[in-house]
């Protein structure tokens, strides 16, 4: 059984291969901070498949995590669960799944043949950086899905891999202000997700979040068409103390809803 340290090391290596901005930004903060600590990671998957949330959940629990909360995103047709580890230095995990049965008949028909290719087998933690379990889609299928569900289009191309890592702003030594963090990132040349405002959430909610817009990678679709698509992004989270003086450890659905849009195609 893989331990969290090894798990996150493998995740990071896969992540920066398609998200070079993340390592560049991490190095930017290492110029002023002795370390950059991760708050949480997030994954996307398809419902009603051998890789659905219910199948992935035991792999997270096996590393000592506990279920923290569950969430529904009606407009985006997603459900999600967050997991927390008793060791506060171990990042939280957020897994969402696309509820395929809630999509249009056209979208369901496009996705079904790809999802049918997913082999039912015993899963290991390495599934979280395993990529596609189906053939590369056609450019036409990607574009059609993109009009209805950016999440579906992204997942169909990128497969099962970490969608983003998240810097803990509270554990930076150079600043604990998320606006300063985002400004520094933007000044270094990286686009910021402005959906719902640069900072999602307010101190009263006990959680403020912001993120870059996703990096871009060139992929070759079935049929030979090559196009640049959104890969993954880097997030920043500022947590505030509750009435007991403890840092809030949960997630805010309204914030997450806008963070999902970091992979929107501009």
Number of C-alpha atoms within 10 A of each C-alpha: 9 13 11 16 11 10 16 18 11 15 21 19 13 17 23 18 13 19 23 15 20 25 15 13 16 17 14 14 18 14 10 12 15 11 14 17 18 20 24 21 22 17 21 25 24 23 20 16 18 19 23 18 22 14 14 18 18 14 19 18 14 13 15 14 22 17 15 16 13 15 15 15 16 11 8 18 16 21 17 20 18 22 21 22 19 10 10 10 10 17 23 23 22 22 22 22 24 24 19 20 12 13 18 11 11 11 21 14 12 15 20 12 12 16 19 13 14 15 12 10 8 7 14 12 19 14 15 21 19 15 16 18 17 16 15 18 18 16 18 13 16 21 13 16 23 17 11 15 19 20 22 25 23 22 22 25 23 22 22 21 22 25 25 28 27 23 26 21 25 18 17 19 13 15 14 16 14 21 17 13 21 23 14 15 19 13 10 12 11 18 16 22 25 17 17 14 11 19 24 22 20 14 11 10 14 18 22 24 27 30 30 25 24 29 22 19 15 12 15 15 18 14 11 10 11 12 12 12 20 22 25 28 29 25 27 23 24 25 25 19 14 13 8 7 8 10 15 16 16 15 20 15 15 12 20 16 19 20 25 18 18 28 23 19 15 8
